[in-house]
Amino acid sequence: MKRKGLTAFILFVLFIAGSFPLLDKDHVSADNGTVEISGSMVNVRSGPGLSYSVTGDLEQGQTASVISKQGDWLEVRFDGQEGWIASWLTTPSGEEQTASGQTAVSSVNGLNVRAQADLSAAVLTKMNAGEKAKVISTTDGWIEIDFRNTRGFVSKQYISLAEGASETEQPTDETEPVQKKDAISKVSSFEIAVSALNVRSKPDLSSEIQLMVNKGQVFPVVSTQGNWVEIELAEDKKGWAYAFHGQLSDQTAETVENDTKESVTILTDGTNLRTAASTASEVASRADAGEKLAVTGKQGEWYQVSLPDGQTAFVAEWVVSSEEAIVEKEQTDLPARKKGTLNGVTIVLDPGHGGNDGGTVGVRKTEEKELTLKTAEILSHHLNAAGAKVVMTRQSDTYVDLRKRVAGSHQAGADAFISIHYDATEDSNVSGFTSYYQHDYQKKLAESLNTGLGDKLTLHDRGVQHGNYLVLRENKQPAVLVELGFLSNFNEERVLTSNQFREQAALGLYTGIINYFDAQLSE
């Protein structure tokens, strides 16, 4: 009897449990807030990723309840349906009202409007100084804007806010449905922003690839669908590209193409412009520092440029700087720097020689190029730990032209350029370390580095001296060349090749760099 009673009780419990709906941990109905669709039309997918099938779509301005989140994807509920949408195409509902009536005005040229509030996010379009956009929301140093029918994020550092409507103010609720369609029709061109992009026959990653297009190419826009844009490839030939791999504009393809032509800036007076992409070719013309030349092509490490008389010539990439590199540096968010740190400071380390240029050779056959790289690597770790952005002119046993090293300093906008070497002379009794500079604006850095080395090394201090070296002479940035000791001195060579010496030399240089930038904060 007892067994029958127990069986009956278990069956009763199972019956009661079965009358309640099963709980799915992935579909918890907790209140995770609501989001508003910011893309013109967003695909709803069966799972959290672009590879999942499309089950529906949501239009700009619609709201949906958030059920859960996985990576950059949101599981949402809307109109009795559920599905997954990309989080970067939404904004938290209600944020728009907090920024109502404000206008964002760009204070720089070429300000990137990005797909997400992140410096690594895709660039959708650019704003020039004085151009205005409607402010949607603000978050963690970024402002979400609506600019020329493109919604994206800009760094707050390069924006000033003003009250009142912008030139791209969105319409009122009464006219919004009609205006939305009109806004899409106003998108006229699409510029490719990645090195290579597949253009497909349909707005789907599984469709046939029609053509591969390259960075910088601009195409007329035929239509848009969700995250895809239909572009005109040639007469009577169209294709679909993923919109986040390019920049949409309300300007015509011809106008954008003319506005975005790449140019380079000459860094040194008397720079040779040659008839072919080689230093052995004839000089066609010469250009002075500051001159800008339009780029018409590229061959290896040489730019083909257009000259004022309509002719073309070639210029080496290591004697010019590109506008793109300068603009990206201008837009980098620099944290506030405190004493003892190097936050926001860019330092170029130049390990001397390399590749077929071994530098000097010691009495015990030590090659200079090996020591310079090892020392630079140790110093790089110290600088990175202090918050500096470190750029190495070489990271392996490779040859790098001296002018290219200087060009790297200019393009990085280096706050300090430090060339590391080891010395040699015919007199084997000469010893010690030396810090060289060429221009007056380099002297303070040289003095600080030499003091730092003097505090850490037991070698003879040869002091700070003038040095007519190309990496100093042609450098527009504070630059120093340090000779850390003489490999031609037998006893000193034994010291220089030890791990302990390199550690102390790197620490001395690091201390000198810290003291140099700390002194600037006190001025």
C-alpha positions, 0 to 999 in steps of 0.5 A: 500500500505504501508503495502505491501511495508513493507512486500516486503522489509522484504522478500528482506532482508531475501533473502539476509541474506539467501544467506550468510553462517550461522556463528557458534560461535564455528567454528570461523575461526580466526587464533589461530595458528597451532600445530604439532602432537607429539604423534606417532598417535593421534585420532581425535574425534567428541567432546572434550573428550575421550568419543566421537567417533573417526572420524580419526587420525593424525600421528606424525609430521603432522600439523593442524590449531587450530579453538578453545580450550575447556579445554585440547582439541583443535578443529582443521582443517586438510586436509579439515576436522575438529575434536578434539584432545588432546592438550597434544599430540601436540606442537605449530608449529615452536617451534621445530626449536628454540631448534634445535641441543640441547641435554638434559642431566639428572643430577639426577637419576630417573628423571621423564619424564611427559606427560605434563609440570606439576608435577601432570602429568602422568610419562611416563618414567624416565631418569638416570644421564648422559642419553641424550635426544633430546630437542624439546622445552622449556616452563616455567621451563620445557623442552620437550624432545624425550627420547627412542622414548617417548616424554614428559616433564622434569623439567629444574632444573635437566637438563643441555643443550649441543649442538649437536645430542643426542643418540635419535636424530630423523631421517632426513625428507627423512627417517622419514616415515620408521623410525617412524614405526621402532620407534614404533616397538622398544617399548618393555615393558609397566610398570603400573604406577597407582594403578589399571588399566583396560585392555580391549579387544579393544583400546576403553573405551567402550570395554569389560574389560579383566583383572585388573592390578596393579602398578609396573607390567610390560608387553611386548608390542605387538603394539600401536594404538593412545593413546592405547598400546596392551600388552601381558598378558599371553601366547596367551592372549593380551589386550589394556591399555591406554598408559598414565597410564603407562611407555613405554620403549625400554627395555624388560619387564624382564629388566625393572622389575629387574631395578624397583624393590622397595627397602627400606632404613633402618633409624636406627642402629640395626633395627629389621627384624622380622619373621612375620609382627608383633612386637610380632614376633621373630627377624630374623636379624638386619640391620643398618642405610643406608642398602638397602633391596629389597621389595618382598611384603607388609602386612599392615604397614610392608614390606617383604624384601629379606635378603642377605642370600636369606631368607625373613623377615619383617620390619615396614614401620615407620623405613625405607624410600622408594626410591620413596619418596626421588626421588619425593622430589629431583624433586620438583621445589623449588621457591627462598625464601626471608626473611619473607617467607617459600617458599620451606621449608618442616615442619613436625608438630607433635601433641603429643599423640592421640587415646588411648594415651591421654597424660597427664590429667589436674587438670580440666580433660583437655586431652593433646591430644586435645590441641596439635592437636588444637595448631598444626592446628593453626600453620599449617595455619600460615606456609601454608600462608608463603609458607611452605609445612606442613606435619602433623603426625596426623590430627585427634584423632588417635594413631601414633607410635613414630617411625612412626612419626620420619620416616615421618620426614625422608621421607618428608626430613623435614627442621624442625620437631616440636613436640607439647606437654603440660606438667604435674608434681606432684608439682602443683606449677611448671609452664612455657614453655620449648623447648627441643632438643637432638642433637647439630644440633637441638639446634639453632632451639630450641633456636629460637622457645623458643625466639619466644614463650617468645615474645608472652606468659606471662608464665614463660620461663623455657628455652632451655634444653636437652631432651632424647625423641625418636622423638628427639633422633632418628631424623636425621632432626632439631627437637624440642619438646616444652612443652607449659605449665603445665596442673598440675597447676590449674591456668595455666590450665585455661590459656592453655585451652583458644583460645587466648593462643593457638593463641599466642603460635602458633604465637610464634612458627611461629615467631621462625620458620621464624627467624630460616630460615631467619638466614640461608639466612644471613649465 
